[in-house]
Amino acid sequence: MEKLALHGGKPVRSEPLNAPMLRGAFMSGEEETSRVTEVARSQAYFRYYGPNQLRCVEQLENQISQKFGVPYTLGVTSGTAALMVALKALGIGYGDKVIVPGNTFTATAGAVICSNAVPVYADMDDTLNLDPADLDRVMDEEVRAIIAVHINGQSADMDAIMAFARKHNVPVIEDVAQALGSKYKGQYTGSFGDINAFSFQMQKIITAGEGGAVTTRNSKLFERAVRYHDQGGFRDKGRYAFEEGFVHEPVVGLNYRMNEMTGAVLLEQWNRLDTIIGSMRRHHRRMQETLQAELPGIRFRRTIDEEGDICCVLGIIHPTRDNAAAFIKAINAENVFSWLMYGGKPIYLQPPLMNPKTLDKNNFPFDYPFKNPVVYKEGLCPNAEDLLSRVTLLPVGPHFTDEEVDQIIEAIVKVYRGLGLEAAVKA
Ligand SMILES: *Cc1c(COP(=O)(O)O)cnc(C)c1O
């Protein structure tokens, strides 16, 4: 048996993988450069006016709408901004609860709190997404929305989530930050919910460093989203086909407008989306198939829609948290990167959200006297607490070469055999 790098053997790779978590960023090139240069030459950096407008943000919005089959898309400054705008469009606020999966990035819950509502957490299953069977437990009459997060490239169970939401008459926000281009039963994510949030931050599938978008089929929600993101105003250029009942009243909003430089980069990144996803799928398939053949006991994250998965990470479910910890230590020594999702803990046990504390006087909005008090503590989502401690993730970069993918596979097999992990799986 080959000696593990952890025990002084030769590592599978001589150097760590290059920026393994970046996707679109690594695939950018001349096209992005020239499009950004065009914007700079035009001097029209602002989407709504300027000397020679190129309307990059508007073009991007149109392309997103077209591909995903939703009539309305709005570019914003970040995924967090997109969630804020979506929540505000729905009128979520003080005294409201919003169901959020126990397994998600801080921003999903943070946006709820900054919209003056309070998150309540539903458990997850071995898809690593929200378990629809747990929705009943967290539902009460103070819940005003559900956020369905598509974690790590895979769609949540949208049929079950939408059916539950319709039955209880609450809207759904899809958080598509980690899953741009993924599908559920042949339909793009971000086209199921009442209003949906996307991110183009540096680690996401396509990127301009920062950026976000909101999609909806509902013209009234769209108008509210536009207003909230543009200081309460609505710049009607005759390009939005509104139904009757258009609200012309000004409201108070903020500024979450996307600028033209961001729009320019994202227009070119958008053209690369299918290539990026195709490459990740190819690498992921080879990793999974080879590993399954070499290590018959290995267990991967379960998927409810294999074809719709954009395959941006490989998830391995270990039998114990000790096995997961040993795997991470050994594989990192081989210069192949692996980690526990969000430090191995659900979102409500992460420091910023555990207390929970805000910077506001009286700890607003947690000071609200809910009929059903909101308490965050260990044991809230037992499956999330258990699974997150023993699920390890491996990167699947679109920029990885076939040789790099081979090395990742080789390192996993080496570590499984070297640590006797396969025996543990089979036992
Ligand atoms: C990244 C992310 C966000 C926030 O996006 P930003 O653009 O970084 O604000 C929201 N939700 C999820 C699930 C994310 O992964």
Ligand as a Chemical Component Dictionary entry (heavy atoms), coordinates in Angstrom:
data_LIG
# 
_chem_comp.id                   LIG 
_chem_comp.type                 NON-POLYMER 
_chem_comp.pdbx_formal_charge   0 
_chem_comp.three_letter_code    LIG 
# 
loop_
_chem_comp_atom.comp_id 
_chem_comp_atom.atom_id 
_chem_comp_atom.alt_atom_id 
_chem_comp_atom.type_symbol 
_chem_comp_atom.charge 
_chem_comp_atom.model_Cartn_x 
_chem_comp_atom.model_Cartn_y 
_chem_comp_atom.model_Cartn_z 
_chem_comp_atom.pdbx_ordinal 
LIG C1 C1 C 0 -23.269 33.298 -1.760 1  
LIG C2 C2 C 0 -24.633 33.047 -1.275 2  
LIG C3 C3 C 0 -25.530 34.102 -1.009 3  
LIG C4 C4 C 0 -25.115 35.545 -1.017 4  
LIG O1 O1 O 0 -24.570 35.989 -2.193 5  
LIG P1 P1 P 0 -23.591 37.280 -2.191 6  
LIG O2 O2 O 0 -23.554 37.663 -3.622 7  
LIG O3 O3 O 0 -22.287 36.834 -1.656 8  
LIG O4 O4 O 0 -24.234 38.317 -1.348 9  
LIG C5 C5 C 0 -26.811 33.783 -0.636 10 
LIG N1 N1 N 0 -27.207 32.515 -0.504 11 
LIG C6 C6 C 0 -26.386 31.474 -0.723 12 
LIG C7 C7 C 0 -26.906 30.080 -0.577 13 
LIG C8 C8 C 0 -25.062 31.706 -1.109 14 
LIG O5 O5 O 0 -24.232 30.676 -1.310 15 
# 
loop_
_chem_comp_bond.comp_id 
_chem_comp_bond.atom_id_1 
_chem_comp_bond.atom_id_2 
_chem_comp_bond.value_order 
_chem_comp_bond.pdbx_ordinal 
LIG C1 C2 SING 1  
LIG C2 C3 SING 2  
LIG C2 C8 DOUB 3  
LIG C3 C4 SING 4  
LIG C3 C5 DOUB 5  
LIG C4 O1 SING 6  
LIG O1 P1 SING 7  
LIG P1 O2 DOUB 8  
LIG P1 O3 SING 9  
LIG P1 O4 SING 10 
LIG C5 N1 SING 11 
LIG N1 C6 DOUB 12 
LIG C6 C7 SING 13 
LIG C6 C8 SING 14 
LIG C8 O5 SING 15 
# 
